[in-house]
């Protein structure tokens, strides 16, 4: 390292903060920091260690700089993003690609050298007049086989505070491992601020360089674009997992409690608005994580760990009836950040909370009153649809003790859930691992809703609920899953789930809380405690078992008539789904494994033969 860079770091850090860096004995860390200190030119640098006083400094600094403001509940703050900075910027989120990189269709890229030049030009001098915050963190439990270490540079105390809630501090791990540690790198600047929000969102960029393992994020504050360890890290981790033989997935991890206190762990992948968080937070079970999981193999068994220790969740519709445990945490002293909601006299209000909303207050648009419109004359809601809460998991009453277990948890089942009005039954098990990967995980779809997109029933393909975050070709990703269990003595069972099935009149056939029963049935099936009915799409539960579970779990009667409506195989719709999925893989994916088409064709043949014998809608009893 040049003496110029070392002198620059010493000058910007001051004695105490430079000592924190020197104690790491890691030239790679100093080289990385020195390069971007020189480029971004902060007035000073604060290095956050794992010490309580360092963590407190960032929280207090966020309030001092008014990136966050205190609410009436002790430890709770709120933050506003700009009017045009309220969601992930998919258009400007790109991989920096070289000519020899093969991503496949649908993955957003830009030429590497040009992209680096562009983003570095934007970052140049971006921290002048500000303090730079340096964070050392870990994805997954610290000092475990799941650990992926990370260094974040940011000029936003809100981003730093959010990451402190969501991820494990790892300064001491960096210190103990010295030069042996590998780490992801992140550089974020909110850019020029106007009214304390990013001003130049037209120059918002989120670029990922897979060669150097670095993410750049500029001219944005919204956490989905700036909290590097979340979905941005997922992209880096998918490539790392591909090289090393494990899986990085957009999955929850939860424990379902079986008979005699039996603990059974599931992971689950659901596209947005398909019931992912509500499933892992369901009454009577335990949460390990709600969003991202790493899956590794050990001693012939799949183990999973939650990458995070907190939740960055959509606050819309969080209320005492539907989300009692999260609601309780949002109304209890502790560490909570809420963003882009309405504030009135130190109280927060959001969509679907059930609160009486005041006629005026402060929100992401500034001073707000009922009837306020934007520059295009469109009404401004009192709270944003994508308003968020950031909370730690540990204080939740249903937090599983394995949250910080460095060994992870054994995975007995994997659930793939979509939003589907007319095809999949509420729950089913696939025929085997390959059948599950192809017909469920690789065939995942989510229907749009009229309320959000103006056109109801449009099916959006979303491979394993991970399509937005892939950093390797789709076919390679599928092949990794197909081969993942080849050497295992115990393969997790794969289940499909669908909470949105409707009858011919458009009425939902299942209730919100019915998932409690479906989870209990899956838990029993994993252990061989229930028998099933084999159908062309997979294995269905028997009526007697579901009836008993409804009574035991929810104290409700469950009629055979309802069972038939929910679990009958809708042949035409299932065949149409296969045709849609085949079309996707034939036209939009260039490296689809041949086995995918073979398994889908086999399922189509089974459905067609059943249709010829039994009709278009087949009750479960007809397969017995």
Backbone torsions as a table, in degrees:
resi	resn	phi	psi	omega
1	UNK	NA	141.1	-176.9
2	UNK	-72.4	152.1	177.4
3	UNK	-63.8	-29.6	-180.0
4	UNK	-63.2	-46.0	179.8
5	UNK	-65.4	-43.2	179.9
6	UNK	-61.9	-42.1	179.2
7	UNK	-65.5	-38.7	178.7
8	UNK	-62.6	-45.5	179.4
9	UNK	-62.2	-44.2	179.6
10	UNK	-61.0	-41.4	-178.3
11	UNK	-66.8	-45.7	-176.8
12	UNK	-74.0	-33.5	-176.1
13	UNK	-80.2	-36.6	-167.9
14	UNK	79.6	171.0	-171.5
15	UNK	-61.3	-49.8	-174.1
16	UNK	-66.5	-46.4	-177.2
17	UNK	-71.8	-32.6	176.8
18	UNK	-68.3	-35.7	177.8
19	UNK	-61.3	-38.0	177.8
20	UNK	-58.9	-40.0	179.0
21	UNK	-72.4	-43.5	-178.4
22	UNK	-61.6	-34.8	-178.5
23	UNK	-66.3	-15.4	179.5
24	UNK	-75.5	-21.4	-179.5
25	UNK	52.3	49.9	-175.6
26	UNK	-138.4	94.8	179.6
27	UNK	-58.2	-30.9	-178.8
28	UNK	-65.1	-37.7	176.6
29	UNK	-65.0	-47.1	-179.0
30	UNK	-63.6	-39.1	179.1
31	UNK	-62.3	-46.2	179.0
32	UNK	-61.0	-50.5	-178.8
33	UNK	-63.6	-42.7	-177.5
34	UNK	-61.0	-40.4	-179.2
35	UNK	-60.4	-42.2	-174.3
36	UNK	-92.5	-16.4	167.6
37	UNK	-67.8	-43.2	178.3
38	UNK	-63.3	-40.0	-178.2
39	UNK	-73.1	-49.1	-172.5
40	UNK	-83.6	-23.1	173.8
41	UNK	56.3	57.4	174.9
42	UNK	-69.6	158.4	175.2
43	UNK	-71.2	-34.3	-179.1
44	UNK	-154.4	169.7	-179.0
45	UNK	-129.4	133.6	171.1
46	UNK	-114.2	126.7	179.2
47	UNK	-103.5	118.4	-179.3
48	UNK	-89.8	118.6	171.6
49	UNK	-91.4	-169.2	177.7
50	UNK	-83.7	-0.3	-176.0
51	UNK	-68.7	144.6	-177.4
52	UNK	-59.9	-36.5	-178.0
53	UNK	-68.8	-32.5	176.6
54	UNK	-68.6	-41.3	178.1
55	UNK	-64.4	-42.2	178.9
56	UNK	-64.4	-35.5	179.4
57	UNK	-57.5	-45.5	-178.3
58	UNK	-65.3	-40.4	180.0
59	UNK	-65.1	-44.1	179.9
60	UNK	-68.6	-36.2	179.6
61	UNK	-65.1	-36.7	178.5
62	UNK	-60.3	-39.1	179.0
63	UNK	-74.8	-40.3	179.4
64	UNK	-59.8	-40.5	-179.2
65	UNK	-85.9	-2.1	179.1
66	UNK	63.5	25.6	167.3
67	UNK	-73.1	-26.3	172.6
68	UNK	-133.6	154.1	178.5
69	UNK	-131.7	141.2	-176.6
70	UNK	-70.1	143.4	171.6
71	UNK	-99.1	179.2	-177.1
72	UNK	-68.4	-27.9	-179.2
73	UNK	-83.8	131.8	-176.2
74	UNK	-56.5	128.8	177.8
75	UNK	87.4	-9.5	-178.9
76	UNK	-92.4	138.4	176.8
77	UNK	-133.8	166.0	171.9
78	UNK	-127.5	156.0	-179.2
79	UNK	-139.5	144.5	175.2
80	UNK	-116.0	134.2	166.8
81	UNK	-93.3	164.6	-179.6
82	UNK	-67.8	161.4	-179.1
83	UNK	-54.9	-33.2	-177.2
84	UNK	-107.1	23.4	-177.1
85	UNK	-138.1	58.7	-170.2
86	UNK	-115.4	6.1	-176.2
87	UNK	-160.9	171.2	175.5
88	UNK	-62.3	133.5	-179.9
89	UNK	-91.8	88.1	-176.4
90	UNK	-65.4	-37.6	-176.0
91	UNK	-63.5	-36.2	-177.1
92	UNK	-105.2	15.8	172.8
93	UNK	-100.3	111.3	-169.7
94	UNK	-139.7	149.7	169.1
95	UNK	-84.8	141.2	174.2
96	UNK	-86.4	110.8	-168.3
97	UNK	-112.5	142.3	170.6
98	UNK	-98.4	169.8	-174.3
99	UNK	-62.5	-28.9	-176.9
100	UNK	-89.7	0.1	179.4
101	UNK	-82.5	129.9	-178.8
102	UNK	-111.9	100.3	179.4
103	UNK	-94.6	-32.8	-174.8
104	UNK	91.6	172.6	-176.1
105	UNK	-67.9	149.7	172.3
106	UNK	87.5	-4.5	179.3
107	UNK	-103.6	125.2	-171.6
108	UNK	-78.0	122.7	-178.1
109	UNK	-134.5	162.7	168.7
110	UNK	-143.2	153.9	-176.7
111	UNK	-60.2	133.4	-167.9
112	UNK	-59.9	-53.9	-175.2
113	UNK	-63.3	-40.9	178.7
114	UNK	-66.7	-39.6	179.5
115	UNK	-65.9	-42.5	177.2
116	UNK	-61.9	-43.4	179.4
117	UNK	-62.5	-41.4	-178.5
118	UNK	-64.7	-50.9	-174.4
119	UNK	-70.8	-33.4	177.6
120	UNK	-69.3	-32.6	175.8
121	UNK	-65.1	-38.8	178.1
122	UNK	-68.4	-38.6	-177.8
123	UNK	-74.6	-20.2	-174.7
124	UNK	-58.5	120.4	179.6
125	UNK	70.1	11.7	-173.9
126	UNK	-69.1	-18.4	-178.4
127	UNK	-107.4	10.2	176.4
128	UNK	-59.5	130.6	-177.3
129	UNK	85.0	1.1	-178.3
130	UNK	-122.8	170.6	172.6
131	UNK	-101.1	139.0	174.2
132	UNK	-93.3	137.4	178.2
133	UNK	-111.8	129.1	-178.8
134	UNK	-113.2	122.5	-175.1
135	UNK	-118.0	137.4	174.1
136	UNK	-113.8	118.9	-171.3
137	UNK	-139.1	173.8	-179.2
138	UNK	-134.9	132.5	169.8
139	UNK	-88.7	122.7	-173.0
140	UNK	86.7	168.5	177.8
141	UNK	-57.9	145.5	-178.3
142	UNK	-71.5	145.5	176.5
143	UNK	56.7	47.2	175.5
144	UNK	-135.3	172.5	177.8
145	UNK	-67.2	-16.4	178.8
146	UNK	-84.6	-13.7	-171.5
147	UNK	-63.8	128.2	168.3
148	UNK	-125.8	118.5	-172.0
149	UNK	-90.7	158.6	-171.2
150	UNK	-151.4	147.4	172.2
151	UNK	-122.9	124.6	179.8
152	UNK	-112.1	131.1	168.4
153	UNK	-109.4	130.7	177.0
154	UNK	-152.5	156.2	172.4
155	UNK	-108.7	13.8	-178.9
156	UNK	-112.8	119.9	176.1
157	UNK	-68.8	-29.6	176.3
158	UNK	-62.8	-44.5	177.9
159	UNK	-63.9	-45.6	179.9
160	UNK	-61.4	-44.3	179.5
161	UNK	-64.0	-42.8	178.9
162	UNK	-60.0	-44.1	-179.5
163	UNK	-66.4	-32.4	177.8
164	UNK	-65.5	-36.2	177.1
165	UNK	-72.0	-38.8	-170.0
166	UNK	-85.6	-25.0	-171.4
167	UNK	-131.1	157.8	-177.7
168	UNK	-77.7	134.3	174.6
169	UNK	-69.0	143.8	-173.0
170	UNK	-140.5	23.1	178.4
171	UNK	-58.3	-44.8	-178.3
172	UNK	-65.0	-33.9	176.6
173	UNK	-65.9	-43.2	175.7
174	UNK	-59.7	-41.4	-177.4
175	UNK	-65.4	-42.2	-177.3
176	UNK	-74.3	-31.9	-176.9
177	UNK	-86.8	-21.7	176.7
178	UNK	58.1	-133.9	-173.6
179	UNK	-73.3	-10.1	-177.5
180	UNK	-77.8	-14.3	-172.3
181	UNK	-77.8	137.6	170.5
182	UNK	-101.7	150.5	-176.4
183	UNK	-155.5	146.6	168.1
184	UNK	-76.3	157.0	-176.7
185	UNK	-130.3	144.2	-177.8
186	UNK	-138.8	135.2	175.2
187	UNK	-126.4	117.6	179.7
188	UNK	-128.4	137.3	167.9
189	UNK	-136.6	131.2	175.1
190	UNK	-69.2	-11.8	179.6
191	UNK	75.0	-163.1	178.5
192	UNK	-64.6	134.5	-177.8
193	UNK	-103.8	143.6	173.1
194	UNK	-134.8	121.9	-172.8
195	UNK	54.2	35.6	174.7
196	UNK	69.9	17.4	173.2
197	UNK	-127.2	161.2	-178.7
198	UNK	-59.8	127.2	-174.7
199	UNK	-85.9	-44.9	-169.3
200	UNK	-97.5	61.1	-177.1
201	UNK	-68.2	-15.4	174.6
202	UNK	-66.7	-19.5	175.6
203	UNK	-106.2	23.9	176.3
204	UNK	-67.9	129.2	179.2
205	UNK	-139.3	139.1	173.0
206	UNK	-132.2	98.6	-173.8
207	UNK	-115.4	139.0	-178.8
208	UNK	-120.4	124.5	179.4
209	UNK	-105.9	102.3	-176.4
210	UNK	-71.5	-23.5	-179.6
211	UNK	-67.2	-46.9	-179.2
212	UNK	-97.5	-0.8	179.5
213	UNK	62.1	46.6	-175.4
214	UNK	-131.9	143.0	176.9
215	UNK	-117.2	131.9	175.8
216	UNK	-109.6	135.3	178.7
217	UNK	-140.1	123.6	-173.8
218	UNK	-136.7	151.6	174.5
219	UNK	55.4	42.8	178.3
220	UNK	-156.8	148.4	174.0
221	UNK	-117.0	-25.2	-176.4
222	UNK	-51.0	130.0	-169.4
223	UNK	-61.7	-30.6	178.2
224	UNK	-64.3	-22.0	177.1
225	UNK	-98.3	-17.9	-167.8
226	UNK	-118.0	-29.9	178.6
227	UNK	-76.4	91.5	-169.1
228	UNK	-58.9	-29.3	-174.1
229	UNK	-77.5	-4.9	-178.2
230	UNK	-87.2	-116.4	-174.2
231	UNK	-68.2	-24.6	177.9
232	UNK	-68.2	-41.1	175.8
233	UNK	-66.5	-32.9	179.0
234	UNK	-57.9	-38.7	178.9
235	UNK	-64.5	-44.2	177.4
236	UNK	-64.6	-39.4	-176.6
237	UNK	-69.2	-34.0	178.8
238	UNK	-61.8	-41.2	177.8
239	UNK	-68.2	-41.1	178.7
240	UNK	-62.9	-43.1	179.4
241	UNK	-63.9	-38.0	178.3
242	UNK	-59.6	-41.2	-178.6
243	UNK	-73.8	-30.3	-171.1
244	UNK	-105.6	-5.2	173.4
245	UNK	87.8	28.3	173.0
246	UNK	-128.7	-174.7	-176.5
247	UNK	-124.6	137.3	172.5
248	UNK	-114.2	116.2	-167.3
249	UNK	-129.7	152.1	176.1
250	UNK	-85.9	72.9	-170.2
251	UNK	-135.4	146.3	165.9
252	UNK	-79.6	164.6	169.9
253	UNK	-130.4	127.0	-178.0
254	UNK	-143.8	160.9	174.3
255	UNK	-109.1	128.8	172.1
256	UNK	-103.3	128.5	-174.4
257	UNK	-91.1	117.3	-177.0
258	UNK	-97.8	-171.0	179.7
259	UNK	-59.8	148.8	179.5
260	UNK	53.2	41.9	176.7
261	UNK	59.4	29.8	178.5
262	UNK	-72.1	131.4	-179.9
263	UNK	-102.9	121.5	-179.3
264	UNK	-127.6	126.4	-173.7
265	UNK	-103.7	137.8	178.7
266	UNK	-126.5	149.6	163.8
267	UNK	-111.1	160.3	-178.1
268	UNK	-152.8	134.9	178.2
269	UNK	-116.2	120.5	180.0
270	UNK	-135.6	131.6	171.8
271	UNK	-60.3	167.2	179.9
272	UNK	-55.0	139.5	177.0
273	UNK	66.9	26.3	178.5
274	UNK	-113.5	6.4	174.5
275	UNK	102.5	19.0	-175.9
276	UNK	-64.5	-58.4	-177.9
277	UNK	-66.7	-38.9	-179.3
278	UNK	-65.9	-25.6	177.7
279	UNK	-72.5	-49.6	-177.1
280	UNK	-75.2	-9.8	176.6
281	UNK	-105.9	14.1	-173.7
282	UNK	-66.2	149.9	-177.1
283	UNK	-58.9	134.8	173.9
284	UNK	92.3	-8.7	-179.4
285	UNK	-116.9	-176.7	-174.4
286	UNK	-126.9	141.8	179.9
287	UNK	-99.0	135.7	167.0
288	UNK	-102.7	-42.2	177.7
289	UNK	-164.1	155.5	-172.9
290	UNK	-110.5	-4.0	-166.7
291	UNK	-138.5	-54.2	-173.1
292	UNK	-131.4	135.6	-179.2
293	UNK	-133.6	146.0	167.8
294	UNK	-103.0	135.5	179.7
295	UNK	-117.5	125.3	178.6
296	UNK	-129.9	161.5	179.4
297	UNK	-107.4	136.9	177.6
298	UNK	-149.6	128.2	179.0
299	UNK	53.6	38.3	176.3
300	UNK	77.7	13.8	-177.7
301	UNK	-131.0	146.5	174.8
302	UNK	-84.7	131.5	175.0
303	UNK	-120.5	148.6	179.7
304	UNK	-129.1	149.2	173.7
305	UNK	-134.2	145.6	173.5
306	UNK	-75.3	125.6	179.4
307	UNK	-64.0	-29.4	-172.2
308	UNK	-111.2	170.1	172.1
309	UNK	-122.8	10.0	179.5
310	UNK	-143.1	-179.0	-179.3
311	UNK	-128.2	128.5	170.5
312	UNK	-107.7	89.9	-167.7
313	UNK	-111.4	156.5	173.0
314	UNK	-73.3	125.0	-175.1
315	UNK	-85.4	-17.8	178.0
316	UNK	-54.3	133.2	177.5
317	UNK	71.3	8.0	170.4
318	UNK	-76.4	117.3	-177.3
319	UNK	-147.9	169.9	-174.3
320	UNK	-62.3	-27.5	-177.3
321	UNK	-82.8	-44.9	-174.1
322	UNK	-87.7	-29.8	-177.2
323	UNK	-137.1	63.8	-172.2
324	UNK	-61.6	-34.7	-176.4
325	UNK	-75.2	-40.5	175.5
326	UNK	-68.6	-40.9	177.1
327	UNK	-57.1	-42.7	180.0
328	UNK	-61.6	-43.3	179.7
329	UNK	-66.1	-33.9	179.0
330	UNK	-73.9	-5.8	179.7
331	UNK	-126.5	22.4	-179.3
332	UNK	-126.8	140.6	176.2
333	UNK	-53.9	138.9	-177.4
334	UNK	158.5	-167.9	-176.0
335	UNK	-98.2	110.4	-177.8
336	UNK	-143.4	135.1	170.4
337	UNK	-116.4	131.7	172.8
338	UNK	-116.0	141.6	-177.8
339	UNK	-128.5	142.2	169.8
340	UNK	62.5	34.8	173.4
341	UNK	-108.2	-179.7	176.6
342	UNK	-90.1	137.0	177.8
343	UNK	-119.0	131.6	176.6
344	UNK	-142.8	116.2	178.0
345	UNK	53.1	43.1	175.5
346	UNK	78.7	5.8	177.3
347	UNK	-110.0	149.6	-179.7
348	UNK	-108.0	143.9	-179.5
349	UNK	-134.9	138.2	-179.6
350	UNK	-143.3	166.7	-177.4
351	UNK	-63.9	133.6	174.7
352	UNK	76.5	12.6	-178.1
353	UNK	-82.0	-17.9	-176.6
354	UNK	84.7	2.1	-179.8
355	UNK	-80.0	157.2	170.2
356	UNK	-78.8	114.6	-172.8
357	UNK	-84.8	130.0	177.9
358	UNK	-68.7	162.1	-178.3
359	UNK	-75.9	-14.8	-177.8
360	UNK	-153.6	168.3	179.2
361	UNK	165.9	-157.9	178.0
362	UNK	-118.5	132.5	172.8
363	UNK	-140.5	-164.4	-175.7
364	UNK	-63.4	-14.1	177.8
365	UNK	-94.8	0.4	-175.8
366	UNK	100.8	-143.0	175.2
367	UNK	-64.6	126.0	-175.7
368	UNK	-122.1	141.7	169.9
369	UNK	-140.6	154.9	-178.6
370	UNK	-55.7	131.5	-178.7
371	UNK	96.4	-3.5	179.8
372	UNK	-64.5	141.0	-179.7
373	UNK	-122.5	161.0	177.5
374	UNK	-87.8	-171.2	-175.3
375	UNK	-65.4	-17.1	178.3
376	UNK	-101.0	8.1	179.4
377	UNK	81.3	9.2	-179.7
378	UNK	-86.1	133.7	180.0
379	UNK	-57.4	137.8	177.0
380	UNK	-97.3	118.3	178.9
381	UNK	-65.7	153.1	-179.5
382	UNK	-64.7	-27.7	176.0
383	UNK	-138.0	152.6	-176.8
384	UNK	-80.3	147.8	175.5
385	UNK	-57.5	-32.1	-177.5
386	UNK	-103.0	21.4	175.5
387	UNK	-58.4	150.9	-168.6
388	UNK	-131.8	162.4	166.1
389	UNK	-127.2	145.4	175.1
390	UNK	-122.0	118.7	-175.3
391	UNK	-138.5	154.5	169.5
392	UNK	-78.5	151.2	179.2
393	UNK	-79.7	-36.1	-171.0
394	UNK	-52.9	-38.9	-179.4
395	UNK	-72.8	-13.0	178.7
396	UNK	-63.4	138.0	-177.0
397	UNK	-66.2	-20.8	179.6
398	UNK	-101.0	14.6	178.6
399	UNK	-64.4	129.9	-179.5
400	UNK	-78.4	141.2	179.5
401	UNK	-60.6	-18.6	-177.9
402	UNK	-81.6	3.8	-177.5
403	UNK	-50.6	-43.7	-176.5
404	UNK	-105.8	14.0	-179.3
405	UNK	-69.3	118.7	-178.2
406	UNK	-65.1	-17.6	179.0
407	UNK	-81.6	-13.8	-173.4
408	UNK	74.9	-167.0	179.9
409	UNK	-125.7	145.4	178.6
410	UNK	-70.7	134.3	-177.2
411	UNK	-96.8	116.4	179.2
412	UNK	-96.2	-25.1	-178.7
413	UNK	-150.1	150.3	176.7
414	UNK	-125.3	128.3	-176.0
415	UNK	-111.0	133.9	172.3
416	UNK	-118.4	120.8	-175.5
417	UNK	-122.7	138.9	177.3
418	UNK	-128.6	177.0	174.6
419	UNK	-104.5	109.5	-166.5
420	UNK	-144.2	113.9	-174.0
421	UNK	-82.6	-18.8	-168.9
422	UNK	-143.1	8.7	-171.9
423	UNK	-121.7	-73.5	-176.3
424	UNK	-70.1	145.1	169.0
425	UNK	-72.5	173.0	-176.3
426	UNK	-61.6	-33.4	178.5
427	UNK	-156.0	144.1	174.4
428	UNK	-161.1	158.3	175.5
429	UNK	-104.6	141.9	177.8
430	UNK	-78.7	166.7	-172.8
431	UNK	-72.2	-35.7	176.8
432	UNK	-163.1	-175.9	-175.4
433	UNK	-62.2	-51.8	-177.8
434	UNK	-63.3	-41.5	177.4
435	UNK	-60.1	-40.8	179.5
436	UNK	-67.5	-43.3	179.2
437	UNK	-59.9	-43.7	-174.5
438	UNK	-78.6	-54.5	-169.9
439	UNK	-83.5	-14.4	-179.5
440	UNK	-116.2	-63.5	-176.9
441	UNK	-63.7	-46.3	-177.5
442	UNK	-82.5	-5.6	-177.9
443	UNK	-114.0	17.7	-175.2
444	UNK	-69.0	133.5	177.6
445	UNK	-134.9	157.3	174.4
446	UNK	-136.0	129.1	178.7
447	UNK	-81.6	138.8	173.2
448	UNK	-74.3	162.2	179.1
449	UNK	-119.3	149.8	-179.1
450	UNK	-62.1	-32.8	-175.9
451	UNK	-64.8	-30.2	-175.0
452	UNK	-104.7	-33.4	-172.7
453	UNK	-122.1	-4.5	175.9
454	UNK	82.9	-5.9	178.5
455	UNK	-139.1	113.9	-172.2
456	UNK	-87.8	144.3	171.1
457	UNK	85.7	8.0	176.4
458	UNK	-78.0	123.3	-176.7
459	UNK	-88.0	125.3	-179.8
460	UNK	-107.2	120.2	178.2
461	UNK	-68.8	133.9	179.6
462	UNK	-148.3	84.5	-179.0
463	UNK	-48.7	112.4	176.9
464	UNK	53.8	24.8	-176.6
465	UNK	56.1	26.7	-172.2
466	UNK	-130.2	8.4	-171.4
467	UNK	-61.7	-33.3	-177.8
468	UNK	-71.5	-15.3	-169.1
469	UNK	-116.6	6.7	-178.0
470	UNK	-68.0	137.0	176.9
471	UNK	-121.2	10.0	174.5
472	UNK	-132.1	162.0	179.9
473	UNK	-58.7	147.1	-177.1
474	UNK	-56.7	-45.7	-178.8
475	UNK	-61.4	-38.9	177.3
476	UNK	-65.2	-41.2	178.6
477	UNK	-61.0	-44.7	178.6
478	UNK	-63.8	-44.4	-179.0
479	UNK	-62.2	-37.4	177.2
480	UNK	-59.4	-40.2	178.9
481	UNK	-70.5	-42.8	-179.2
482	UNK	-59.7	-38.5	-177.3
483	UNK	-91.5	-2.9	-171.8
484	UNK	-62.3	-33.8	-174.5
485	UNK	-101.8	9.3	-175.2
486	UNK	-56.4	-36.6	-175.3
487	UNK	-103.6	18.0	-177.5
488	UNK	-92.8	145.7	173.5
489	UNK	-87.5	-18.9	179.1
490	UNK	-136.3	109.3	179.9
491	UNK	-94.6	133.2	174.2
492	UNK	-60.9	145.6	173.1
493	UNK	-78.2	147.9	177.9
494	UNK	-109.1	131.5	-179.6
495	UNK	-121.9	150.4	169.0
496	UNK	-105.2	147.2	178.7
497	UNK	-138.1	145.6	-179.5
498	UNK	-153.1	110.1	-177.4
499	UNK	-94.6	8.1	-168.2
500	UNK	-124.0	18.6	178.4
501	UNK	-65.0	137.6	-178.6
502	UNK	-121.9	160.6	173.5
503	UNK	-87.0	-176.5	-175.6
504	UNK	-66.0	-17.8	179.5
505	UNK	-96.3	3.5	177.2
506	UNK	88.2	11.9	179.0
507	UNK	-91.2	138.1	177.0
508	UNK	-63.9	137.5	-178.9
509	UNK	-89.1	-19.9	-179.4
510	UNK	-118.5	157.1	177.1
511	UNK	-96.8	162.8	-177.7
512	UNK	-56.6	-38.1	-174.8
513	UNK	-86.7	-3.6	-179.4
514	UNK	-61.7	-22.9	178.8
515	UNK	-59.6	-22.3	175.5
516	UNK	-60.3	-38.5	178.5
517	UNK	-72.8	-43.6	-179.0
518	UNK	-60.6	-39.3	178.3
519	UNK	-65.1	-42.3	178.9
520	UNK	-63.4	-38.2	178.5
521	UNK	-65.4	-42.4	178.4
522	UNK	-61.5	-38.9	179.0
523	UNK	-62.3	-43.6	178.3
524	UNK	-65.0	-40.3	-177.8
525	UNK	-65.2	-39.0	178.4
526	UNK	-55.2	-36.3	-176.7
527	UNK	-96.8	7.5	177.2
528	UNK	72.1	24.2	-176.8
529	UNK	-88.4	-8.3	177.7
530	UNK	-134.6	151.2	175.0
531	UNK	-93.9	166.8	-176.5
532	UNK	-133.1	171.3	175.7
533	UNK	-112.4	122.0	-178.8
534	UNK	-82.3	130.6	179.5
535	UNK	-130.1	173.5	179.3
536	UNK	-61.0	-24.7	-177.5
537	UNK	-99.6	-12.1	-177.9
538	UNK	151.7	-160.5	-174.3
539	UNK	-103.9	125.4	-178.8
540	UNK	-101.9	152.0	174.3
541	UNK	-70.0	154.7	175.1
542	UNK	-85.4	149.3	-176.9
543	UNK	-56.7	-45.1	-175.2
544	UNK	-59.7	-37.4	-179.3
545	UNK	-70.0	-42.3	179.4
546	UNK	-67.9	-40.3	178.2
547	UNK	-58.7	-45.5	-179.9
548	UNK	-64.3	-41.5	-179.7
549	UNK	-65.4	-39.9	177.1
550	UNK	-59.6	-38.4	-180.0
551	UNK	-72.2	-45.1	-176.4
552	UNK	-71.2	-40.3	-172.6
553	UNK	-86.7	-40.5	-171.2
554	UNK	-121.3	-1.3	-177.4
555	UNK	54.1	45.0	179.6
556	UNK	-124.2	147.9	172.0
557	UNK	-82.0	146.0	-177.9
558	UNK	-133.2	113.2	-172.6
559	UNK	-82.7	154.4	177.1
560	UNK	-66.8	-32.2	177.6
561	UNK	-60.6	-43.2	178.4
562	UNK	-66.2	-41.0	177.9
563	UNK	-57.1	-45.4	-178.6
564	UNK	-63.3	-42.4	179.6
565	UNK	-62.7	-40.6	-174.8
566	UNK	-78.7	-33.7	-170.6
567	UNK	-110.9	2.8	173.8
568	UNK	-64.7	143.0	178.5
569	UNK	-83.5	120.6	179.0
570	UNK	-93.0	96.5	-167.0
571	UNK	-65.0	-50.2	-177.5
572	UNK	-57.2	-44.1	-177.6
573	UNK	-66.1	-38.7	178.9
574	UNK	-67.9	-37.8	176.6
575	UNK	-66.8	-41.4	178.2
576	UNK	-61.4	-37.5	178.5
577	UNK	-64.1	-44.7	177.9
578	UNK	-58.3	-44.1	180.0
579	UNK	-61.3	-40.6	178.8
580	UNK	-63.1	-45.6	-176.4
581	UNK	-66.9	-42.4	177.5
582	UNK	-58.9	-41.6	179.5
583	UNK	-62.1	-41.4	178.2
584	UNK	-58.7	-48.9	-175.1
585	UNK	-74.2	-24.1	177.4
586	UNK	-80.4	-32.1	-173.3
587	UNK	-104.4	-24.7	-173.4
588	UNK	-115.5	-8.2	-179.5
589	UNK	-125.3	125.9	-175.0
590	UNK	-93.2	-14.3	-174.6
591	UNK	-122.6	32.6	-178.9
592	UNK	-61.6	128.3	176.3
593	UNK	-62.1	138.7	-177.1
594	UNK	-59.6	-30.9	-177.4
595	UNK	-62.6	-27.4	178.7
596	UNK	-61.4	-47.7	179.2
597	UNK	-65.5	-35.7	-179.7
598	UNK	-64.4	-45.6	-177.7
599	UNK	-68.7	-40.0	177.4
600	UNK	-64.9	-39.2	178.7
601	UNK	-66.5	-39.5	177.2
602	UNK	-60.5	-41.4	179.0
603	UNK	-67.3	-38.3	178.6
604	UNK	-64.1	-40.0	177.7
605	UNK	-63.1	-44.5	179.2
606	UNK	-60.8	-42.3	179.2
607	UNK	-65.3	-43.0	-178.9
608	UNK	-63.9	-41.8	178.8
609	UNK	-65.5	-40.7	178.3
610	UNK	-66.0	-38.4	178.7
611	UNK	-61.7	-42.2	-179.6
612	UNK	-63.0	-33.1	-177.5
613	UNK	-89.6	-36.9	-166.6
614	UNK	-122.6	-8.7	176.9
615	UNK	105.4	-173.4	-174.7
616	UNK	-80.6	-29.7	178.7
617	UNK	-125.0	117.4	-170.9
618	UNK	-117.1	118.7	177.9
619	UNK	-69.2	148.7	-179.6
620	UNK	-53.6	-37.6	-177.1
621	UNK	-63.0	-22.6	-179.3
622	UNK	-73.3	-14.6	178.0
623	UNK	-91.8	-9.1	-176.6
624	UNK	-75.7	NA	NA
